[in-house]
Structures are given as structure tokens and as C-alpha cells.
Amino acid sequence: MPAQLSESDREILKGNNFAHLTTLGSDGAPISTVVWVDEDGGEIIMNTAMGRIKQANIARDPRVAVSVHRQDNPQMSMAVVGVAMLEQEQAEEIIDRLTKKYTGQEHYPVEWRSPDERRVTIRVRPQGIHRYGY
């Protein structure tokens, strides 16, 4: 059953806070990565390049966990379990949106890209949310 993000959850996700995305490796072991994060329509969004381990893990097993805490008050945090979807449509717009949020630059820098890089958006539909400090 889906869980609903609260207004406070949305504030943490929309703030300039980093998240940890945990996916499941092919052997079932959890693999965590620090990612840029935002909220869109009650879902958590992130972005990565096609071929990265988190993209491959989600394509194989969409179960994920996302944790994020406020940079200005780490005691306020949330941990989400959910199901991830990979979307290539509008992935360039999403990475530019995240780049603007975290760096102030209008576009994801060319020098950060691989020569033939294709972006993909990770969209997480929350199934459970644990809130701490709020």
C-alpha cells in the first residue's frame, strides 16, 4: 500500500539536502549511494546515467530505500522504502533541475559526462516512511 509524503517530508526532499539511495545487488546485498534528490507529485526523484550500478540494480529489482536528513538539522530525517521506476523521458530536464538546485548552474556540466552518456530518472513511489525529529 502506498505511503503519502507529508508537507514536512516534501520540505526535506525539496531542500538542499543529500540522500542515500540503497538498491539491491545481484547477490542481494544492499548498495548505498549518495544522490541529489527532489520531490515530484508525491514521489521521490533522482537521476543517474544509464549503465551505472544503481540503474542496473533497479532494472533487475525495483525495491529501494531512500534516507535523507536536513543539512541544517540532521536530527530531522526520513527513511523511505519503496518501489523505483526508471524513466528516460525528460531525464535531461530532471538532471538540469537537480543541477540548478544543488550547484546553481543551469545545466549539468558537459565535463561531468561520459562521451556517450544517457541520463535516466529514478522515480520512487513510497511504500513506507519513517520520520525522525518532526
Buried (B, 14 or more C-beta within 10 A) or exposed (E): EEBEBEEBBBBBBEBEBEBBBBBBEEEEEEEBBEBBBBBBEEBBBBBBBBEBEBBBBBEEBBBBBBBBBBEEEEEBBBBBBBBBEBEEEEBBEBBBBBBEBBEEEEEBEEEEEEEEBEBBBBBBBBBEBEBEEB
